[in-house]
Amino acid sequence: MKRVIWLVAMVSLFLAGCFLPEKFESKVDIQKDGSYTLSYDGTIAYAPALNRKISAKDEKKLESMVKDIKKDPNIKEAKYLGNARYQITMLQKKKAGEKAYFFDKRANIISVIPNGKSITISTKKLAKRDLAAIKKLNFKVDGKIVVSIPDNMKFEGTKPDSTPTLGFGNYEWNIDSFDKSINIKVVPK
């Protein structure tokens, strides 16, 4: 009975967005007309199953969740790696003014929200209780967010770890902690 309750909780938490980014690179490439792409390539972990002994039956249930993940048309590749982890490749191509979220609006790991002529790019800011729960899991994040903007725009907000040199390259933020959030706005010059 406990296993059934745990599996029901797993499915409902999946729908509520209980995935944590682990090792990844996410890119936002903004064009002059305001259209953009948002990509994610890396691993995610299913938080409710971390740091617990996973039976072979539960591993099969976790593996079967790939079917639900692949229902998202933006997911180009999804593979279960075992131990509550998934390899994900996602690509969203958006027109000017369209919003994008990875995974979705509820999970909101990374969001791109246009507002008039500006575009806000942010990572989810976690509540103190969520940060404490992740700390108990002893779970590490190792990611990078890369933003490319056209020469008719500039960015404001969270200072990047690296910037374009002589007008070439991208803005990059290294994500090595869940209490580090990014909130930038790309605006016309």
C-alpha positions in Angstrom: 0.0 0.0 0.0 2.8 2.4 0.8 4.3 1.8 -2.6 1.0 2.6 -4.3 0.7 5.9 -2.3 4.4 6.8 -3.1 3.8 6.1 -6.9 0.6 8.2 -6.9 2.5 11.0 -5.1 5.3 10.7 -7.7 2.8 11.2 -10.6 1.1 14.1 -9.0 4.4 15.7 -8.1 5.6 15.2 -11.6 2.7 17.2 -12.8 3.4 19.9 -10.2 7.0 20.2 -11.4 9.3 18.5 -8.9 12.3 18.2 -11.1 15.6 19.7 -10.3 18.1 20.7 -13.0 21.4 19.0 -12.4 24.1 19.2 -15.1 23.0 21.3 -17.9 23.5 24.2 -20.4 20.5 26.3 -21.2 20.6 28.9 -24.0 18.4 31.9 -24.9 19.2 33.3 -28.4 17.3 36.5 -29.0 17.0 37.9 -32.5 16.7 41.6 -33.6 12.9 41.2 -34.2 12.3 39.9 -30.7 11.9 36.2 -31.7 14.1 33.8 -29.8 14.9 30.2 -29.0 15.1 28.6 -25.5 17.0 25.4 -25.2 18.0 23.0 -22.4 20.5 20.2 -22.7 21.3 18.2 -19.7 20.1 16.1 -16.8 17.2 16.7 -14.4 16.5 14.7 -11.2 13.1 13.7 -9.8 13.4 15.2 -6.3 10.9 12.9 -4.5 12.9 9.8 -5.4 16.4 11.2 -4.5 18.3 9.7 -1.5 16.0 6.8 -1.1 16.4 3.2 -2.0 14.5 2.7 -5.3 13.2 -0.8 -6.0 13.4 -2.4 -9.4 9.6 -1.9 -9.7 9.9 1.8 -8.8 12.7 2.2 -11.3 10.4 0.9 -14.0 7.7 3.5 -12.9 10.3 6.2 -13.1 11.4 5.0 -16.5 7.8 5.0 -17.7 7.6 8.7 -16.9 9.6 9.4 -20.0 6.4 8.9 -22.0 4.8 11.8 -20.1 7.9 14.0 -20.5 7.9 13.3 -24.3 4.3 14.5 -24.6 5.7 18.0 -24.5 6.3 18.9 -28.2 9.3 21.0 -27.2 11.1 18.0 -25.8 13.3 16.7 -28.6 14.9 13.9 -26.6 14.2 12.3 -23.2 15.9 9.3 -21.7 15.8 7.7 -18.3 19.3 7.3 -16.9 18.4 5.4 -13.7 18.5 6.6 -10.1 15.7 9.1 -10.6 17.6 11.0 -13.4 16.7 11.9 -16.9 18.7 13.3 -19.9 16.6 16.0 -21.6 17.1 17.9 -24.8 14.5 20.7 -25.2 14.1 23.4 -27.9 11.5 26.1 -28.1 11.3 28.5 -31.0 9.2 31.5 -30.2 7.9 34.5 -32.1 8.3 38.0 -30.7 5.9 38.4 -27.7 5.5 34.7 -26.9 6.4 33.3 -23.5 8.5 30.3 -22.9 9.1 28.1 -19.8 11.2 25.1 -19.1 9.4 22.6 -18.3 6.2 24.5 -18.1 4.7 27.5 -16.3 4.3 25.5 -13.0 7.9 24.1 -12.9 9.3 27.4 -14.3 13.0 26.3 -14.0 13.8 28.9 -16.6 11.4 31.4 -18.1 11.5 33.9 -20.9 8.7 36.5 -20.7 8.4 39.3 -23.3 6.8 42.5 -22.1 6.4 45.1 -24.8 9.9 45.7 -26.3 11.7 44.1 -23.4 12.3 40.4 -22.5 12.8 39.1 -19.0 14.9 36.0 -18.5 14.8 34.4 -15.1 15.4 31.2 -13.1 13.0 30.1 -10.4 13.7 31.6 -7.0 13.2 28.9 -4.4 11.6 29.5 -1.0 13.7 29.0 2.1 11.9 25.7 2.9 12.6 24.4 -0.6 16.3 25.3 -0.3 16.5 23.5 3.1 14.8 20.4 1.6 17.3 20.4 -1.3 20.2 20.8 1.1 19.0 17.7 3.0 19.1 15.8 -0.2 22.8 16.7 -0.6 22.0 17.4 -4.3 24.4 19.5 -6.4 23.6 21.6 -9.4 26.2 22.3 -12.1 24.8 24.4 -14.9 25.3 27.2 -17.3 22.8 29.7 -18.7 24.0 31.4 -21.9 22.2 34.4 -23.4 22.9 35.8 -26.8 21.4 39.2 -27.7 21.5 41.2 -30.9 23.5 44.5 -31.2 20.3 46.6 -31.0 19.6 45.4 -27.4 21.4 45.5 -24.0 20.8 43.7 -20.8 20.1 44.8 -17.2 20.0 42.8 -14.1 22.0 39.9 -12.5 25.7 40.3 -13.3 27.0 37.6 -15.6 30.1 35.5 -14.9 31.4 36.2 -18.4 30.5 38.8 -21.1 31.1 39.2 -24.8 34.6 40.4 -25.7 34.8 43.1 -28.4 31.2 42.5 -29.3 31.6 38.7 -29.8 30.3 36.0 -27.6 27.6 35.6 -25.1 26.6 36.5 -21.6 27.0 33.5 -19.3 26.0 32.6 -15.8 27.3 29.6 -13.9 24.7 27.9 -11.8 26.3 26.0 -8.9 23.8 26.7 -6.2 20.0 26.6 -5.9 20.0 29.9 -4.0 21.6 31.6 -7.0 18.8 33.0 -9.2 19.1 35.0 -12.4 16.8 37.8 -13.3 17.8 39.9 -16.3 15.9 42.1 -18.7 16.9 42.6 -22.3 15.8 46.0 -23.6 16.3 48.1 -26.8 19.4 50.4 -26.8 
